[in-house]
Amino acid sequence: DIWDKERYLNWMFENLVAIKTIMNETASIYVHLDWHMVHYVKVLMDEIFGEENFINEIVWGYKTGGVPEKVGFSKKHDSILFYSKGNNPTWNRSFQKSFARTLPEPHTNSGRKLGVLRDKICELCEVGHPGQKYRMVITRDIWDDINAIFRNDVELVDYATQKPEALLERIIKASSNEGMLVCDFFGGSGVTAAVAAKLNRRFITSDIG
């Protein structure tokens, strides 16, 4: 945020090279960025980790306030670049809710066959109405089911770029097992370490602040 593009990318290159040297051969790395730099850093990561070890660009879409200052649509997503160090990374499949009005009712034969469920409450109105119909599907690379941190959120620790625990939980569960080591070298609010501890992982975290 405080550097020009060239200085930032040189700094990031040095960090990524250093991080790679201490990664286990079955480890993965997730780099969370917004639209300003993600495409430039993707090129760096292709060079450092190898294009063959690129796994996903995850799009985390969220619903927050604010409108664009000029022409354009509101920018409401971040990107998470997901790479492995080698060709056999630790991996645990995860699932997410997939909502669709056209799904059959849960109590019907077709609904049971498809595994259709219905939320107990409406997510928007919270009370008084049945929730939406959904199926559990393998997690996709667009994560629009995890909310950003809001002012009245119980997780809030008053850190400007704090991420929700659910976001880190999905990442940590996917790419590590209990007892493994999770590292966050840009720890910020400390949410990675907190979630790692809750999930029975060891952790190292640091931050210049």
Salt bridges, closest charged atoms under 4 A:
GLU25 OE2 - LYS85 NZ 3.36
ASP34 OD1 - HIS36 ND1 2.99
ASP46 OD2 - LYS42 NZ 2.94
ASP78 OD2 - HIS32 NE2 2.89
GLU105 OE1 - ARG118 NH2 2.85
GLU105 OE2 - LYS133 NZ 3.57
ASP119 OD1 - LYS97 NZ 2.81
ASP145 OD2 - ARG170 NH2 2.78
GLU165 OE1 - LYS198 NZ 2.99
GLU169 OE2 - LYS173 NZ 2.90
